[in-house]
């Protein structure tokens, strides 16, 4: 089975998305498919003034850990103005990012792309910022989902919260991580097309599962169609 031209790896922090996305590109290139890497999180342009306003309104919290790393939290749900406007402005930013990073390379330049994070991750971020686990089912969320090309293969890397938080020191102190993992698990039930991969095992085993999901097999020779 030929892999789709657009493959997106989503999931909570600590699930191994970046590692697996880059490893997948290597594996597919070995099989004759030239894929490019795209990082698809935090598309802020028109939303920047609103983010600045939220900071002035003290709706943004930054926690500095002992090692100097910082954890940021948005409490947009505390402001009706911000919580109402932000999803719509961020939608415009996301649309622009999709046009220049995905649609043009994919449809016009005929490139193959592996995305590290995608629209689903943006929706989970919004659900956390708005303190609304059901945001994924809202009308504006459905507009985000319509941005996803029909021929996109989405892979969700997920593991139990207790396992994920041990993977990086900063994740042990992330106050939103447990809720984030829960939202990913619950929202995945709404999208049967998403392939769920257990991110609890070792890197090689996870990659085998991803290769099976996108190619129908873990090893073998694929026809060069790049």
Secondary structure per residue as TSV (DSSP state, phi and psi in degrees):
chain	resnum	aa	ss	phi	psi
A	1	X	-	360.0	129.9
A	2	X	-	-73.2	135.5
A	3	X	-	-68.7	147.9
A	4	X	-	-64.8	158.2
A	5	X	S	-72.3	-23.6
A	6	X	E	-123.8	118.9
A	7	X	E	-122.8	127.6
A	8	X	E	-121.9	130.0
A	9	X	E	-109.9	118.6
A	10	X	E	-120.6	170.5
A	11	X	-	143.6	171.2
A	12	X	-	-69.9	161.3
A	13	X	T	-56.9	139.2
A	14	X	T	92.4	-4.5
A	15	X	S	-81.2	-14.5
A	16	X	-	96.5	25.8
A	17	X	H	-60.3	-50.8
A	18	X	H	-63.0	-45.8
A	19	X	H	-58.0	-47.3
A	20	X	H	-71.8	-35.5
A	21	X	H	-63.0	-46.0
A	22	X	H	-70.2	-36.0
A	23	X	H	-68.6	-38.0
A	24	X	H	-62.4	-41.1
A	25	X	H	-59.5	-42.5
A	26	X	H	-62.0	-46.2
A	27	X	H	-64.1	-40.8
A	28	X	H	-72.1	-33.6
A	29	X	H	-66.6	-35.1
A	30	X	H	-61.8	-26.4
A	31	X	T	-96.1	7.2
A	32	X	T	98.1	6.6
A	33	X	-	-107.0	122.8
A	34	X	-	-92.7	102.9
A	35	X	E	-106.5	149.5
A	36	X	E	-112.0	150.9
A	37	X	E	-91.8	137.4
A	38	X	E	-133.1	131.5
A	39	X	E	-97.3	119.4
A	40	X	-	-121.8	58.3
A	41	X	-	-135.3	152.9
A	42	X	-	60.2	69.9
A	43	X	-	-96.0	93.5
A	44	X	-	-119.3	118.9
A	45	X	S	-138.1	-76.3
A	46	X	T	-69.2	-20.1
A	47	X	T	-83.2	-8.7
A	48	X	H	-60.4	-44.2
A	49	X	H	-60.3	-38.0
A	50	X	H	-67.9	-37.0
A	51	X	H	-64.6	-37.8
A	52	X	H	-65.4	-40.5
A	53	X	H	-63.3	-41.9
A	54	X	H	-62.0	-35.3
A	55	X	H	-66.8	-41.4
A	56	X	H	-65.1	-32.1
A	57	X	T	-82.5	3.1
A	58	X	T	59.9	38.2
A	59	X	-	-95.1	-0.5
A	60	X	E	-116.1	132.2
A	61	X	E	-120.2	132.1
A	62	X	E	-121.8	123.3
A	63	X	E	-110.8	124.0
A	64	X	E	-97.6	123.1
A	65	X	-	-82.3	170.7
A	66	X	T	-63.0	-26.9
A	67	X	T	-89.1	4.3
A	68	X	S	95.0	-13.7
A	69	X	-	-69.6	152.0
A	70	X	E	-119.7	142.1
A	71	X	E	-115.5	128.1
A	72	X	E	-111.3	144.2
A	73	X	E	-134.2	140.2
A	74	X	E	-109.5	125.7
A	75	X	-	-109.2	56.0
A	76	X	G	-67.6	-22.4
A	77	X	G	-64.2	-15.1
A	78	X	G	-78.7	-11.3
A	79	X	-	-124.9	119.4
A	80	X	H	-63.7	-37.7
A	81	X	H	-61.5	-54.0
A	82	X	H	-65.6	-45.1
A	83	X	H	-65.5	-25.0
A	84	X	H	-83.2	-42.7
A	85	X	H	-82.1	-39.4
A	86	X	H	-54.6	-47.9
A	87	X	H	-58.7	-33.3
A	88	X	H	-74.8	-41.5
A	89	X	H	-68.6	-39.8
A	90	X	H	-65.2	-30.5
A	91	X	H	-60.6	-42.9
A	92	X	H	-62.5	-44.1
A	93	X	H	-61.9	-40.6
A	94	X	H	-66.3	-40.6
A	95	X	H	-60.2	-45.1
A	96	X	H	-61.8	-42.7
A	97	X	H	-62.8	-39.4
A	98	X	H	-65.8	-39.8
A	99	X	I	-61.5	-50.3
A	100	X	I	-84.8	-28.8
A	101	X	I	-96.2	-23.8
A	102	X	I	-121.0	-61.0
A	103	X	I	-60.2	-50.8
A	104	X	I	-64.3	-51.2
A	105	X	I	-60.7	-37.2
A	106	X	I	-77.4	-48.3
A	107	X	I	-90.5	-35.4
A	108	X	I	-95.5	-47.8
A	109	X	S	-85.5	-7.3
A	110	X	-	57.4	39.3
A	111	X	-	-87.0	164.8
A	112	X	E	-109.7	137.9
A	113	X	E	-133.4	138.3
A	114	X	E	-114.2	120.7
A	115	X	E	-97.8	133.3
A	116	X	E	-95.9	101.5
A	117	X	S	79.1	155.6
A	118	X	-	-157.2	-162.5
A	119	X	H	-56.0	-38.4
A	120	X	H	-58.7	-39.1
A	121	X	H	-66.4	-36.7
A	122	X	H	-61.7	-41.1
A	123	X	H	-66.1	-38.4
A	124	X	H	-67.3	-40.9
A	125	X	H	-57.8	-43.7
A	126	X	H	-65.0	-40.4
A	127	X	H	-60.4	-36.5
A	128	X	H	-72.1	-46.9
A	129	X	H	-61.9	-34.9
A	130	X	T	-93.8	-2.1
A	131	X	T	54.4	46.0
A	132	X	-	-137.7	91.3
A	133	X	G	-59.3	-23.0
A	134	X	G	-90.4	7.4
A	135	X	G	-57.3	-30.6
A	136	X	G	-58.0	-22.2
A	137	X	G	-99.1	4.4
A	138	X	S	-75.9	165.6
A	139	X	H	-63.1	-42.5
A	140	X	H	-67.6	-34.0
A	141	X	H	-62.7	-38.4
A	142	X	H	-65.1	-31.2
A	143	X	H	-66.4	-40.1
A	144	X	H	-59.6	-46.1
A	145	X	H	-64.5	-28.0
A	146	X	T	-70.5	-12.7
A	147	X	T	-74.6	-16.4
A	148	X	S	-78.8	124.1
A	149	X	-	-59.0	145.7
A	150	X	T	-64.1	-30.3
A	151	X	T	-91.0	19.0
A	152	X	E	-83.2	135.7
A	153	X	E	-103.3	118.3
A	154	X	E	-106.7	130.2
A	155	X	E	-114.7	123.0
A	156	X	E	-99.9	117.4
A	157	X	E	-91.8	121.5
A	158	X	E	-142.6	146.1
A	159	X	-	-150.5	162.5
A	160	X	-	-58.8	145.9
A	161	X	H	-54.0	-45.2
A	162	X	H	-60.8	-31.2
A	163	X	H	-79.3	-42.6
A	164	X	H	-63.0	-42.7
A	165	X	T	-66.9	-14.7
A	166	X	T	-87.2	-6.0
A	167	X	S	-80.0	-27.3
A	168	X	S	-138.6	145.7
A	169	X	T	-61.7	-39.6
A	170	X	G	-67.1	-28.0
A	171	X	G	-67.9	-23.3
A	172	X	G	-64.6	-23.4
A	173	X	G	-108.4	2.3
A	174	X	-	-75.6	110.3
A	175	X	T	-72.4	-15.4
A	176	X	T	-103.7	-4.2
A	177	X	H	-62.4	-45.2
A	178	X	H	-61.9	-43.8
A	179	X	H	-65.1	-37.4
A	180	X	H	-63.0	-45.4
A	181	X	H	-60.2	-42.5
A	182	X	H	-61.7	-42.7
A	183	X	H	-65.5	-40.4
A	184	X	H	-60.1	-44.8
A	185	X	H	-63.4	-45.2
A	186	X	H	-69.6	-43.1
A	187	X	H	-68.6	-28.1
A	188	X	H	-63.4	-24.4
A	189	X	T	-68.8	-22.4
A	190	X	T	-82.6	-12.9
A	191	X	-	-128.7	87.3
A	192	X	T	-62.9	-18.9
A	193	X	T	-74.2	-18.0
A	194	X	S	-74.5	129.8
A	195	X	E	-87.6	123.7
A	196	X	E	-96.6	126.8
A	197	X	E	-118.2	130.2
A	198	X	E	-71.3	113.8
A	199	X	T	-92.4	17.4
A	200	X	T	-82.4	-22.9
A	201	X	S	-87.5	-169.9
A	202	X	-	-76.3	166.4
A	203	X	H	-57.2	-43.5
A	204	X	H	-65.4	-41.3
A	205	X	H	-67.1	-39.8
A	206	X	H	-62.5	-42.3
A	207	X	H	-63.8	-36.8
A	208	X	H	-59.9	-42.6
A	209	X	H	-65.6	-38.6
A	210	X	H	-67.5	-43.8
A	211	X	H	-60.6	-37.9
A	212	X	H	-66.1	-39.5
A	213	X	H	-67.1	-37.1
A	214	X	H	-95.2	-23.1
A	215	X	H	-118.9	-14.7
A	216	X	S	84.1	1.6
A	217	X	-	-160.1	155.6
A	218	X	S	-91.4	-31.2
A	219	X	S	-136.1	156.3
A	220	X	S	141.4	174.8
A	221	X	-	-99.7	134.2
A	222	X	-	-116.6	144.4
A	223	X	-	-66.8	136.4
A	224	X	-	-77.3	109.9
A	225	X	-	-122.4	15.8
A	226	X	-	-69.1	360.0
